[in-house]
Amino acid sequence: MDRKTLRKIVRRGLAAAAVLVAAGWLAFVPSAKEPPYTFITAWGGEGSAPGLFDDPTGIAIAGDEVFVSDARNGRIQVFDLDGRFKRQFGSPGAGPGQLGRPMNLAIRDGELYVAEYFNDRIQVFGLDGQSRRLIGKAGNGPGEFSAPGGVAPDGGLFVADFYNQRIQQLGADGRFERQWGTPGRVGIRAGEFNYPTDVALGPDGALHVADGYNDRIQVFDRNGIFRRKWGGPFAMNVFGPFKGWFATVTGVAVDWHGNVFAADFYNHRIQKFSPEGAFLTSFGTPGSGPGQFDHAIAVAVAGDDTVFAVDFGNDRIEKWRPVGVASRVSFKAGQ
């Protein structure tokens, strides 16, 4: 084979490789279909005084109030939608009304559901802060938990059972009904988990699971039938900084349109997806300034489409809105 022929073969091979790379990029790194959200305000800062945080980890919205898990301070803090402190409840401990590293939150029918990582249980409060009931205990049996990370109530409960590598469904009385995943067994196939961190129900009743260390979202119907998954190539535990990929998913929320918001922890951002899992947009960059995150850990969406995100490393809450929604932008971190 002469050099001229060899050069042609090499050029064709390189061209074919470039086409494959481009095709792979287009297939696995989608373009944004919506503009990023606009940063509005932030509040918090490190400390134990009212309005300050020591490792905030979860967030939920009820009407015009924002509830935040203040993990190391062992309490829940409540703010108005602009970040003004209103009240707090809870203290470190294991008794009723006490909290052991509260994590992701959920609200339904005037009750706040708190996943307690250290106490291996779900605690239910009235929105006034009164403890109403305790659900679960430590273990890997039915209805038992090992560091629950998130909860989704719908009359019964769905719980992300972190170290047990499963999702549990409980009845309204707290009794075990079914589970997805196998206690103690990590997996990357559909219906298997790698430290699930949070759960959220969509308007159609679909269960969305933040499959934390598998770097993906999984969706199931109410009977546990797998619907879809996304995050990286084939959603099989491939992490990365690209659009639609994750580097540990720690929180998930679904708005009334069915859009899915995910806290992308090590990528320091929030990502938004359509109900079918198509990437729509993302917002946030690494840092400590306005509109930046030091590990985004949780997310919640208000009825007017405003998004509230927990900025774990910066000990604060950030508020964002879709582009085109007029609002005064401010920055109050540390106040």
Buried (B, 14 or more C-beta within 10 A) or exposed (E): EEEEEEEEEEEEEEEEEEEEEEEEEEEBBBEEEBEBBBBBBBBBBBEEEEBBBBBBBBBBBBEEBBBBBBBBBBBBBBBEBBBEBBEBBBEBEEEEBBBBBBBBBBBBEEBBBBBBBBBBBBBBBEBEBEBEEBBBEEEBEEBBBBBBBBBBBBEBBBBBBBBBBBBBBBEEEBEBBEBBBBBEEBBBEBBBBBBBBBBBBBEEEBBBBBBBBBBBBBBBEBEBEEBBBBBBBEBBBBBBEBBBBBBBBBBBBBBEEBBBBBBBBBBBBBBBBBBEBBBBBBBBEBEEEBBBBBBBBBBBBBEEBBBBBBBBBBBBBBBBBBEEEEBEEBBBBBE
